[in-house]
Amino acid sequence: MFSSKFIWYELNTPDPKAAEVFYGRVLECTAREFAPGAGYTILSAGGADIGGIMAIPENACEPHARPAWVGYIGVSDTDDAVARLRAAGGSVFKEPTDIPGVGRFAVVADPHGAVFLLMKGAVENPPPPVAPGTPGHVGWHELHAGDGKQAFSFYSGIFGWTPAEAMDMGEMGVYQIFATGNGPVGGMMTKMPEFPAPSWLYYFNVTALDAAIARVKENGGQVLMGPHEVPGGQWIAQCLDPQGAMFALLSSKR
């Protein structure tokens, strides 16, 4: 089965310019305009693009009207992926649509409401992925699911993702690590009651966690959890940007 991977990340925010400054400082990345007048900013680090920033559309309805990072999952055929997602109980918020020169995308959600996008890129040979751990780039994908076990069945059935280690976290339930290719790239768990809604959380690599946390606070963001050490010797923190979008930080160095 074709194994789909996360290929792009996008921040929908009420203040793109402020977000551009915030993430530029926190992730130590650079920004450029996608095209004159396009209203789309691209963040880059380590010689490669990280993702984009855009304003929340004025006519957006829930759950798209909230500030949030969303991930694009690459597929070989967007229309076929949408059909399989629907058959598996997922929702479609925007039908497959072409972006000239970029690709064909759709805005969808899993059966419990966690939003993501599907994309068949227009470029046959995209740039190679950055090395694992490259600062500024997403290094981990975490689904806070309506039901962790059901969520894994949904994503593995549609995208060919495979299970790795399953960690028993006691009262917090099972944390199912998954792979989209050669190695683990994320984990899934049933969300805790305090987590507002089923959603994906993206962890950005930073060189040193404490310094990155300081940059979050200095630039108007909040630290919701952390610093916290996780198995494997890495350190994490979950944060909120000044406009209310949740994101997380990941580093091998405290």
Phi and psi restraints in degrees (value plus and minus 20) as a CYANA .aco file:
   2 PHE   PHI     -80.9   -40.9
   2 PHE   PSI     104.3   144.3
   3 SER   PHI    -118.8   -78.8
   3 SER   PSI      94.4   134.4
   4 SER   PHI    -103.1   -63.1
   4 SER   PSI     127.7   167.7
   5 LYS   PHI    -146.4  -106.4
   5 LYS   PSI     139.6   179.6
   6 PHE   PHI     -89.8   -49.8
   6 PHE   PSI     108.6   148.6
   7 ILE   PHI    -140.5  -100.5
   7 ILE   PSI     -32.0     8.0
   8 TRP   PHI    -182.6  -142.6
   8 TRP   PSI     136.3   176.3
   9 TYR   PHI    -155.5  -115.5
   9 TYR   PSI     124.9   164.9
  10 GLU   PHI    -163.2  -123.2
  10 GLU   PSI     112.1   152.1
  11 LEU   PHI    -120.2   -80.2
  11 LEU   PSI     101.8   141.8
  12 ASN   PHI    -120.2   -80.2
  12 ASN   PSI     100.7   140.7
  13 THR   PHI    -165.1  -125.1
  13 THR   PSI     133.0   173.0
  14 PRO   PHI     -96.1   -56.1
  14 PRO   PSI     -33.6     6.4
  15 ASP   PHI    -158.8  -118.8
  15 ASP   PSI      61.3   101.3
  16 PRO   PHI     -78.2   -38.2
  16 PRO   PSI     -58.7   -18.7
  17 LYS   PHI     -84.9   -44.9
  17 LYS   PSI     -64.2   -24.2
  18 ALA   PHI     -84.3   -44.3
  18 ALA   PSI     -59.9   -19.9
  19 ALA   PHI     -85.2   -45.2
  19 ALA   PSI     -59.0   -19.0
  20 GLU   PHI     -78.4   -38.4
  20 GLU   PSI     -64.5   -24.5
  21 VAL   PHI     -86.3   -46.3
  21 VAL   PSI     -65.5   -25.5
  22 PHE   PHI     -79.6   -39.6
  22 PHE   PSI     -73.4   -33.4
  23 TYR   PHI     -91.2   -51.2
  23 TYR   PSI     -50.2   -10.2
  24 GLY   PHI     -79.7   -39.7
  24 GLY   PSI     -59.9   -19.9
  25 ARG   PHI     -97.9   -57.9
  25 ARG   PSI     -65.2   -25.2
  26 VAL   PHI     -88.2   -48.2
  26 VAL   PSI     -66.3   -26.3
  27 LEU   PHI    -111.9   -71.9
  27 LEU   PSI     -22.8    17.2
  28 GLU   PHI      33.3    73.3
  28 GLU   PSI      32.3    72.3
  29 CYS   PHI    -141.4  -101.4
  29 CYS   PSI     152.2   192.2
  30 THR   PHI    -130.2   -90.2
  30 THR   PSI     142.5   182.5
  31 ALA   PHI    -150.5  -110.5
  31 ALA   PSI     127.9   167.9
  32 ARG   PHI    -167.5  -127.5
  32 ARG   PSI     135.3   175.3
  33 GLU   PHI     -97.9   -57.9
  33 GLU   PSI     114.9   154.9
  34 PHE   PHI     -82.0   -42.0
  34 PHE   PSI     -66.3   -26.3
  35 ALA   PHI    -179.8  -139.8
  35 ALA   PSI     129.5   169.5
  36 PRO   PHI     -74.2   -34.2
  36 PRO   PSI     104.5   144.5
  37 GLY   PHI      58.5    98.5
  37 GLY   PSI     -16.7    23.3
  38 ALA   PHI     -96.7   -56.7
  38 ALA   PSI     -40.7    -0.7
  39 GLY   PHI      48.6    88.6
  39 GLY   PSI      11.8    51.8
  40 TYR   PHI    -158.5  -118.5
  40 TYR   PSI     101.9   141.9
  41 THR   PHI    -126.3   -86.3
  41 THR   PSI     118.2   158.2
  42 ILE   PHI    -130.5   -90.5
  42 ILE   PSI     109.2   149.2
  43 LEU   PHI    -114.9   -74.9
  43 LEU   PSI     121.4   161.4
  44 SER   PHI    -157.7  -117.7
  44 SER   PSI     130.8   170.8
  45 ALA   PHI    -178.5  -138.5
  45 ALA   PSI     127.7   167.7
  46 GLY   PHI      42.1    82.1
  46 GLY   PSI       8.1    48.1
  47 GLY   PHI      58.4    98.4
  47 GLY   PSI      -7.6    32.4
  48 ALA   PHI    -164.1  -124.1
  48 ALA   PSI     133.7   173.7
  49 ASP   PHI     -94.4   -54.4
  49 ASP   PSI     122.1   162.1
  50 ILE   PHI    -114.7   -74.7
  50 ILE   PSI     -71.3   -31.3
  51 GLY   PHI     155.5   195.5
  51 GLY   PSI    -190.8  -150.8
  52 GLY   PHI    -142.9  -102.9
  52 GLY   PSI     142.6   182.6
  53 ILE   PHI    -147.2  -107.2
  53 ILE   PSI     112.9   152.9
  54 MET   PHI    -166.4  -126.4
  54 MET   PSI     139.5   179.5
  55 ALA   PHI     -94.6   -54.6
  55 ALA   PSI     126.1   166.1
  56 ILE   PHI     -84.6   -44.6
  56 ILE   PSI     105.8   145.8
  57 PRO   PHI     -77.0   -37.0
  57 PRO   PSI     122.2   162.2
  58 GLU   PHI     -80.6   -40.6
  58 GLU   PSI     -50.2   -10.2
  59 ASN   PHI    -116.0   -76.0
  59 ASN   PSI      -7.6    32.4
  60 ALA   PHI     -87.2   -47.2
  60 ALA   PSI     122.6   162.6
  61 CYS   PHI    -136.2   -96.2
  61 CYS   PSI     146.7   186.7
  62 GLU   PHI     -78.0   -38.0
  62 GLU   PSI     122.5   162.5
  63 PRO   PHI    -110.8   -70.8
  63 PRO   PSI      -5.8    34.2
  64 HIS   PHI    -107.7   -67.7
  64 HIS   PSI     -26.4    13.6
  65 ALA   PHI    -106.2   -66.2
  65 ALA   PSI     -24.8    15.2
  66 ARG   PHI    -113.0   -73.0
  66 ARG   PSI     124.2   164.2
  67 PRO   PHI     -80.6   -40.6
  67 PRO   PSI     110.9   150.9
  68 ALA   PHI    -187.1  -147.1
  68 ALA   PSI     130.3   170.3
  69 TRP   PHI    -106.2   -66.2
  69 TRP   PSI     116.5   156.5
  70 VAL   PHI    -147.0  -107.0
  70 VAL   PSI     131.3   171.3
  71 GLY   PHI    -130.8   -90.8
  71 GLY   PSI     125.9   165.9
  72 TYR   PHI    -120.4   -80.4
  72 TYR   PSI     110.6   150.6
  73 ILE   PHI    -125.8   -85.8
  73 ILE   PSI     103.7   143.7
  74 GLY   PHI     -93.8   -53.8
  74 GLY   PSI     116.1   156.1
  75 VAL   PHI    -152.9  -112.9
  75 VAL   PSI     140.8   180.8
  76 SER   PHI    -102.2   -62.2
  76 SER   PSI     -40.4    -0.4
  77 ASP   PHI    -174.0  -134.0
  77 ASP   PSI      89.2   129.2
  78 THR   PHI     -82.9   -42.9
  78 THR   PSI     -64.5   -24.5
  79 ASP   PHI     -83.8   -43.8
  79 ASP   PSI     -60.8   -20.8
  80 ASP   PHI     -86.7   -46.7
  80 ASP   PSI     -60.7   -20.7
  81 ALA   PHI     -83.7   -43.7
  81 ALA   PSI     -59.2   -19.2
  82 VAL   PHI     -83.4   -43.4
  82 VAL   PSI     -61.7   -21.7
  83 ALA   PHI     -83.3   -43.3
  83 ALA   PSI     -63.0   -23.0
  84 ARG   PHI     -88.6   -48.6
  84 ARG   PSI     -57.0   -17.0
  85 LEU   PHI     -83.1   -43.1
  85 LEU   PSI     -65.6   -25.6
  86 ARG   PHI     -79.7   -39.7
  86 ARG   PSI     -64.6   -24.6
  87 ALA   PHI     -83.9   -43.9
  87 ALA   PSI     -46.4    -6.4
  88 ALA   PHI    -110.9   -70.9
  88 ALA   PSI     -17.2    22.8
  89 GLY   PHI      80.1   120.1
  89 GLY   PSI     -13.3    26.7
  90 GLY   PHI     -99.1   -59.1
  90 GLY   PSI     151.0   191.0
  91 SER   PHI    -135.4   -95.4
  91 SER   PSI     131.5   171.5
  92 VAL   PHI    -139.8   -99.8
  92 VAL   PSI      98.5   138.5
  93 PHE   PHI    -116.3   -76.3
  93 PHE   PSI     -47.4    -7.4
  94 LYS   PHI    -160.3  -120.3
  94 LYS   PSI     101.2   141.2
  95 GLU   PHI     -84.6   -44.6
  95 GLU   PSI     139.8   179.8
  96 PRO   PHI     -70.1   -30.1
  96 PRO   PSI     108.7   148.7
  97 THR   PHI    -157.8  -117.8
  97 THR   PSI     121.2   161.2
  98 ASP   PHI    -109.2   -69.2
  98 ASP   PSI     118.0   158.0
  99 ILE   PHI    -132.5   -92.5
  99 ILE   PSI      88.6   128.6
 100 PRO   PHI     -71.1   -31.1
 100 PRO   PSI     106.8   146.8
 101 GLY   PHI      59.7    99.7
 101 GLY   PSI     -25.8    14.2
 102 VAL   PHI    -133.5   -93.5
 102 VAL   PSI     -72.1   -32.1
 103 GLY   PHI     135.3   175.3
 103 GLY   PSI    -191.0  -151.0
 104 ARG   PHI    -136.7   -96.7
 104 ARG   PSI     103.7   143.7
 105 PHE   PHI    -148.4  -108.4
 105 PHE   PSI     147.1   187.1
 106 ALA   PHI    -169.5  -129.5
 106 ALA   PSI     126.9   166.9
 107 VAL   PHI    -121.4   -81.4
 107 VAL   PSI     103.0   143.0
 108 VAL   PHI    -158.9  -118.9
 108 VAL   PSI     157.8   197.8
 109 ALA   PHI    -168.5  -128.5
 109 ALA   PSI     134.1   174.1
 110 ASP   PHI     -96.2   -56.2
 110 ASP   PSI     155.0   195.0
 111 PRO   PHI     -79.4   -39.4
 111 PRO   PSI     -38.9     1.1
 112 HIS   PHI    -121.7   -81.7
 112 HIS   PSI     -18.4    21.6
 113 GLY   PHI      84.4   124.4
 113 GLY   PSI     -19.0    21.0
 114 ALA   PHI     -91.2   -51.2
 114 ALA   PSI     102.3   142.3
 115 VAL   PHI    -108.3   -68.3
 115 VAL   PSI     121.2   161.2
 116 PHE   PHI    -174.3  -134.3
 116 PHE   PSI     157.6   197.6
 117 LEU   PHI    -143.5  -103.5
 117 LEU   PSI     131.8   171.8
 118 LEU   PHI    -127.2   -87.2
 118 LEU   PSI     121.7   161.7
 119 MET   PHI    -167.5  -127.5
 119 MET   PSI     108.5   148.5
 120 LYS   PHI    -126.3   -86.3
 120 LYS   PSI      87.5   127.5
 121 GLY   PHI     -87.5   -47.5
 121 GLY   PSI     131.5   171.5
 122 ALA   PHI    -100.4   -60.4
 122 ALA   PSI     -38.5     1.5
 123 VAL   PHI    -109.9   -69.9
 123 VAL   PSI     105.5   145.5
 124 GLU   PHI     -91.8   -51.8
 124 GLU   PSI     -54.2   -14.2
 125 ASN   PHI    -143.7  -103.7
 125 ASN   PSI      61.4   101.4
 126 PRO   PHI     -87.5   -47.5
 126 PRO   PSI     141.9   181.9
 127 PRO   PHI     -79.6   -39.6
 127 PRO   PSI     129.8   169.8
 128 PRO   PHI     -85.7   -45.7
 128 PRO   PSI     132.5   172.5
 129 PRO   PHI     -86.6   -46.6
 129 PRO   PSI     135.4   175.4
 130 VAL   PHI     -92.3   -52.3
 130 VAL   PSI     142.6   182.6
 131 ALA   PHI     -85.6   -45.6
 131 ALA   PSI     124.3   164.3
 132 PRO   PHI     -74.1   -34.1
 132 PRO   PSI     117.7   157.7
 133 GLY   PHI      66.9   106.9
 133 GLY   PSI     -19.5    20.5
 134 THR   PHI     -79.4   -39.4
 134 THR   PSI     102.6   142.6
 135 PRO   PHI     -76.2   -36.2
 135 PRO   PSI     120.2   160.2
 136 GLY   PHI      73.9   113.9
 136 GLY   PSI     -41.4    -1.4
 137 HIS   PHI    -118.1   -78.1
 137 HIS   PSI     139.7   179.7
 138 VAL   PHI     -90.8   -50.8
 138 VAL   PSI     107.3   147.3
 139 GLY   PHI    -133.1   -93.1
 139 GLY   PSI     -25.5    14.5
 140 TRP   PHI    -179.5  -139.5
 140 TRP   PSI     124.9   164.9
 141 HIS   PHI    -143.5  -103.5
 141 HIS   PSI     102.3   142.3
 142 GLU   PHI    -145.8  -105.8
 142 GLU   PSI     102.4   142.4
 143 LEU   PHI    -119.4   -79.4
 143 LEU   PSI      99.0   139.0
 144 HIS   PHI    -114.1   -74.1
 144 HIS   PSI      76.2   116.2
 145 ALA   PHI    -114.2   -74.2
 145 ALA   PSI     139.3   179.3
 146 GLY   PHI     -83.8   -43.8
 146 GLY   PSI     -56.7   -16.7
 147 ASP   PHI    -170.6  -130.6
 147 ASP   PSI      92.4   132.4
 148 GLY   PHI     -78.9   -38.9
 148 GLY   PSI     -63.7   -23.7
 149 LYS   PHI     -86.6   -46.6
 149 LYS   PSI     -65.3   -25.3
 150 GLN   PHI     -85.1   -45.1
 150 GLN   PSI     -57.2   -17.2
 151 ALA   PHI     -82.9   -42.9
 151 ALA   PSI     -63.0   -23.0
 152 PHE   PHI     -83.6   -43.6
 152 PHE   PSI     -60.3   -20.3
 153 SER   PHI     -80.8   -40.8
 153 SER   PSI     -59.8   -19.8
 154 PHE   PHI     -84.1   -44.1
 154 PHE   PSI     -73.4   -33.4
 155 TYR   PHI     -89.8   -49.8
 155 TYR   PSI     -58.1   -18.1
 156 SER   PHI     -88.3   -48.3
 156 SER   PSI     -55.5   -15.5
 157 GLY   PHI     -87.7   -47.7
 157 GLY   PSI     -56.8   -16.8
 158 ILE   PHI    -105.4   -65.4
 158 ILE   PSI     -61.6   -21.6
 159 PHE   PHI    -128.3   -88.3
 159 PHE   PSI     -24.7    15.3
 160 GLY   PHI      56.8    96.8
 160 GLY   PSI      -2.1    37.9
 161 TRP   PHI     -88.6   -48.6
 161 TRP   PSI     129.4   169.4
 162 THR   PHI    -138.5   -98.5
 162 THR   PSI     128.9   168.9
 163 PRO   PHI     -97.5   -57.5
 163 PRO   PSI     124.0   164.0
 164 ALA   PHI    -133.0   -93.0
 164 ALA   PSI    -157.3  -117.3
 165 GLU   PHI     -88.8   -48.8
 165 GLU   PSI     121.9   161.9
 166 ALA   PHI    -130.3   -90.3
 166 ALA   PSI      98.8   138.8
 167 MET   PHI    -124.1   -84.1
 167 MET   PSI     104.1   144.1
 168 ASP   PHI    -102.5   -62.5
 168 ASP   PSI      95.0   135.0
 169 MET   PHI    -124.8   -84.8
 169 MET   PSI       5.8    45.8
 170 GLY   PHI      48.2    88.2
 170 GLY   PSI    -145.1  -105.1
 171 GLU   PHI     -84.0   -44.0
 171 GLU   PSI     -41.7    -1.7
 172 MET   PHI    -100.9   -60.9
 172 MET   PSI     -27.6    12.4
 173 GLY   PHI      71.8   111.8
 173 GLY   PSI    -180.3  -140.3
 174 VAL   PHI    -118.4   -78.4
 174 VAL   PSI     113.5   153.5
 175 TYR   PHI    -124.3   -84.3
 175 TYR   PSI      86.7   126.7
 176 GLN   PHI    -112.7   -72.7
 176 GLN   PSI      88.9   128.9
 177 ILE   PHI     -98.0   -58.0
 177 ILE   PSI     123.0   163.0
 178 PHE   PHI    -154.1  -114.1
 178 PHE   PSI     139.8   179.8
 179 ALA   PHI    -144.0  -104.0
 179 ALA   PSI     126.4   166.4
 180 THR   PHI    -134.0   -94.0
 180 THR   PSI      -8.9    31.1
 181 GLY   PHI    -198.0  -158.0
 181 GLY   PSI    -135.1   -95.1
 182 ASN   PHI    -103.0   -63.0
 182 ASN   PSI     -39.8     0.2
 183 GLY   PHI    -176.1  -136.1
 183 GLY   PSI     148.6   188.6
 184 PRO   PHI     -80.6   -40.6
 184 PRO   PSI     119.7   159.7
 185 VAL   PHI    -149.0  -109.0
 185 VAL   PSI     -23.9    16.1
 186 GLY   PHI    -198.2  -158.2
 186 GLY   PSI    -196.5  -156.5
 187 GLY   PHI    -165.1  -125.1
 187 GLY   PSI     139.3   179.3
 188 MET   PHI    -150.6  -110.6
 188 MET   PSI     123.7   163.7
 189 MET   PHI    -172.5  -132.5
 189 MET   PSI     136.1   176.1
 190 THR   PHI     -87.6   -47.6
 190 THR   PSI     109.0   149.0
 191 LYS   PHI     -83.1   -43.1
 191 LYS   PSI     129.6   169.6
 192 MET   PHI     -95.9   -55.9
 192 MET   PSI     136.6   176.6
 193 PRO   PHI     -76.9   -36.9
 193 PRO   PSI     -52.4   -12.4
 194 GLU   PHI     -97.5   -57.5
 194 GLU   PSI     -32.8     7.2
 195 PHE   PHI     -94.3   -54.3
 195 PHE   PSI     106.2   146.2
 196 PRO   PHI     -79.0   -39.0
 196 PRO   PSI     -59.3   -19.3
 197 ALA   PHI    -183.6  -143.6
 197 ALA   PSI     137.1   177.1
 198 PRO   PHI     -75.4   -35.4
 198 PRO   PSI     110.2   150.2
 199 SER   PHI    -186.7  -146.7
 199 SER   PSI     142.7   182.7
 200 TRP   PHI    -109.4   -69.4
 200 TRP   PSI     121.9   161.9
 201 LEU   PHI    -142.2  -102.2
 201 LEU   PSI     110.5   150.5
 202 TYR   PHI    -129.2   -89.2
 202 TYR   PSI     110.2   150.2
 203 TYR   PHI    -120.5   -80.5
 203 TYR   PSI     101.1   141.1
 204 PHE   PHI    -115.6   -75.6
 204 PHE   PSI     113.4   153.4
 205 ASN   PHI     -88.4   -48.4
 205 ASN   PSI     116.6   156.6
 206 VAL   PHI    -153.1  -113.1
 206 VAL   PSI     137.9   177.9
 207 THR   PHI     -88.4   -48.4
 207 THR   PSI     -63.2   -23.2
 208 ALA   PHI    -163.5  -123.5
 208 ALA   PSI     110.9   150.9
 209 LEU   PHI     -89.2   -49.2
 209 LEU   PSI     -65.9   -25.9
 210 ASP   PHI     -79.9   -39.9
 210 ASP   PSI     -61.5   -21.5
 211 ALA   PHI     -85.2   -45.2
 211 ALA   PSI     -58.5   -18.5
 212 ALA   PHI     -88.0   -48.0
 212 ALA   PSI     -59.7   -19.7
 213 ILE   PHI     -80.3   -40.3
 213 ILE   PSI     -60.9   -20.9
 214 ALA   PHI     -81.8   -41.8
 214 ALA   PSI     -59.6   -19.6
 215 ARG   PHI     -86.6   -46.6
 215 ARG   PSI     -56.9   -16.9
 216 VAL   PHI     -78.7   -38.7
 216 VAL   PSI     -70.2   -30.2
 217 LYS   PHI     -87.0   -47.0
 217 LYS   PSI     -61.4   -21.4
 218 GLU   PHI     -83.8   -43.8
 218 GLU   PSI     -44.8    -4.8
 219 ASN   PHI    -127.6   -87.6
 219 ASN   PSI       0.7    40.7
 220 GLY   PHI      72.0   112.0
 220 GLY   PSI     -15.9    24.1
 221 GLY   PHI    -108.5   -68.5
 221 GLY   PSI     155.6   195.6
 222 GLN   PHI    -144.7  -104.7
 222 GLN   PSI     127.9   167.9
 223 VAL   PHI    -123.3   -83.3
 223 VAL   PSI      96.7   136.7
 224 LEU   PHI    -107.8   -67.8
 224 LEU   PSI     -51.9   -11.9
 225 MET   PHI    -174.9  -134.9
 225 MET   PSI     116.4   156.4
 226 GLY   PHI      93.0   133.0
 226 GLY   PSI     154.4   194.4
 227 PRO   PHI     -90.1   -50.1
 227 PRO   PSI     124.0   164.0
 228 HIS   PHI    -159.8  -119.8
 228 HIS   PSI     111.3   151.3
 229 GLU   PHI    -105.3   -65.3
 229 GLU   PSI     117.9   157.9
 230 VAL   PHI    -139.7   -99.7
 230 VAL   PSI     141.7   181.7
 231 PRO   PHI     -72.4   -32.4
 231 PRO   PSI     118.5   158.5
 232 GLY   PHI      82.1   122.1
 232 GLY   PSI     -23.6    16.4
 233 GLY   PHI      64.2   104.2
 233 GLY   PSI      -8.2    31.8
 234 GLN   PHI    -115.1   -75.1
 234 GLN   PSI     142.5   182.5
 235 TRP   PHI    -140.8  -100.8
 235 TRP   PSI     121.5   161.5
 236 ILE   PHI    -153.1  -113.1
 236 ILE   PSI     140.5   180.5
 237 ALA   PHI    -169.2  -129.2
 237 ALA   PSI     120.0   160.0
 238 GLN   PHI    -125.0   -85.0
 238 GLN   PSI     114.4   154.4
 239 CYS   PHI    -154.7  -114.7
 239 CYS   PSI     149.0   189.0
 240 LEU   PHI    -149.7  -109.7
 240 LEU   PSI     109.8   149.8
 241 ASP   PHI     -99.7   -59.7
 241 ASP   PSI     150.4   190.4
 242 PRO   PHI     -81.0   -41.0
 242 PRO   PSI     -41.3    -1.3
 243 GLN   PHI    -113.9   -73.9
 243 GLN   PSI     -23.5    16.5
 244 GLY   PHI      83.1   123.1
 244 GLY   PSI     -12.8    27.2
 245 ALA   PHI    -106.7   -66.7
 245 ALA   PSI     113.8   153.8
 246 MET   PHI    -105.7   -65.7
 246 MET   PSI     121.1   161.1
 247 PHE   PHI    -171.9  -131.9
 247 PHE   PSI     154.8   194.8
 248 ALA   PHI    -159.8  -119.8
 248 ALA   PSI     141.5   181.5
 249 LEU   PHI    -139.8   -99.8
 249 LEU   PSI     128.6   168.6
 250 LEU   PHI    -162.1  -122.1
 250 LEU   PSI     113.6   153.6
 251 SER   PHI    -175.1  -135.1
 251 SER   PSI     131.0   171.0
 252 SER   PHI    -105.8   -65.8
 252 SER   PSI     -24.7    15.3
 253 LYS   PHI    -146.4  -106.4
 253 LYS   PSI     109.3   149.3
